Amino acid sequence: MIKPHTARRPKMTSTTRKPKRTAIPQRPKVPTVPKRPKIDPTRKRIWTPTGINIYQEVYKMTDEKLKAHIAETSLKSYGQCAKDLQVDAVFNLVQGRNTFLLAGTGFGKSRIAELYMKMIPQNSRGVVVVLNPLDSLGENQVLEKKQAGFSAINLTKLTFNRKTAEEISNGVYQFVYLSPEIFLNSKLFRKLYYSSRFQNRLALIVVDEAHMIYIWGLVEGSTSKTSTSAHFRHEDYSIFRPSYGKLGPQLLFRNDKPLLLLSATCRPVAVEAIKVSLKLTDATVDILRGELTRPEIRILRFPMANSLASSLDLIKVFPSSKEVADLDMVPSLVYSGSRNRTATVLDVIDRARETPGGALQPDSLCARRFHSCTGDEDKITCVEDFASGSFPVISCTMALGLGQNWKRVRMVAHMGRGDPASICQMIGRCGRDGKKGLAILFVEKTRRNGKNHIDRFVRGATQTDLDRMDALAITTLCLRVAFALDNRLVQIVFCTLNLIPRLTFWGNGQCWLHSAVGGRPCIHRRG
């Protein structure tokens, strides 16, 4: 008997066919997002044979040494330690990566481009192009850049001519500020921009207030009526500007230089829409997120006992002139949703101060108003006088404050319900000096055809902008957490609930006391 292990296989003949093997079904490969290869850090940095490059010493640094060098440069230049997110943003730009920085107002976003310019040899005469939503915003930033030791110019229809274009081409100005309309529609600027001479000087393109691309512009896949309906509550937010939706094609031509997008508030749907509009993908842009509401700002919300049109609830905030002099009042901004209500607010302040007729004085030492229809000279006078401390209160619309960097504002009040992203922008304009600030939100108890009770909100349902507006007015959640969740920022470590009845601010040897007794806030200053 033949043993099984010694059995031989039969020989294959010409007539014998090999048995077909059945193919084993394989699981389809799941598509994955390609990861950037881990290579030597100096190889990741872009070095072009022509155009602007960083210092060779910086180019050869390792990642750790480069970040330490950026922090050291900030300390030497400004006398302040750079924030971690600022260092990360500059590091990204040095790597040649497009960067979208989301951080609250007062974070110091404008300093990032300055630090990046310090990584570039000055004799190369590099140029940073900054796109601004407002001409007045460019004027303020030009002044800041000159104070920081940089050369800068703000291009407007009146100032931009052939001589200025030649100066820009020669690298006379390190920072060039302009509006999207000039960037796209000016034949003279387009000729300058596409010239090889200018492209070889281009170091960086910055889009400031990038959320305006979503709010004002034509963004693919969205409709302005549904996506910006809550913004209509803010009359002077600005007109519809299609130029913001057409930046993408021209921004593709930038000689492989990085793009820096800056915004204080930008919801995930807006971020995705902006990326589509600017022809960016997840692989070509890095998104850096910081805290949107600064912890030194105290946010309080009060239901309005009177109508929004009367603005009478504001009378509780301001003391009588018999108790506190005009110049001793807390520097404040009071935001209203319409130009007419800014005048009403002045009347209410007069009643609180017991100074009838004070609102009719154009050069009042107590309060003045600012909106889009204010005369150009009056706008300049109002802003300069407030910044110099000539008067303490401005009654305004959204036309004021975009890009302003006032250090003296201690309180911001907002009248009525409004878009959470816009309100977050407004309240970020106080406490910019790092000291304590106060934000007061007066909201209507009910809104016609609105969601005025928590039960009206269905879990998991898609929220419109109007739903977000109503939710901010009635939520029982801490407002700092609410703002963070609205922007999908889940990395919340500490948060203080708005339940403390008393809050004291210290600064400049004086004390501001805020007390909420029986739901009535009262703000005054004492020595």
NORWONOR-V337541 format. One record per helix or strand of 3 or more residues. SS is the DSSP state (a for helix, b for strand). FROM is the first residue (numbers start at 1). TO is the last residue. If there is no record, write none. Layout:
{{SS/FROM/TO} {SS/FROM/TO}}
This chain:
{{a/4/6} {a/41/44} {a/56/59} {a/63/78} {a/84/94} {b/98/102} {a/110/117} {a/122/124} {b/127/132} {a/135/147} {b/152/154} {a/162/169} {b/175/179} {a/180/185} {a/187/193} {a/196/199} {b/202/207} {a/212/215} {a/224/227} {a/229/233} {a/242/251} {b/259/263} {a/268/277} {b/285/289} {b/297/303} {a/312/316} {a/326/328} {b/332/335} {a/339/353} {a/358/360} {b/367/370} {a/376/388} {b/393/396} {b/411/415} {a/420/427} {b/437/443} {a/454/456} {a/465/474} {a/479/486} {b/502/507} {b/510/517} {b/520/526}}
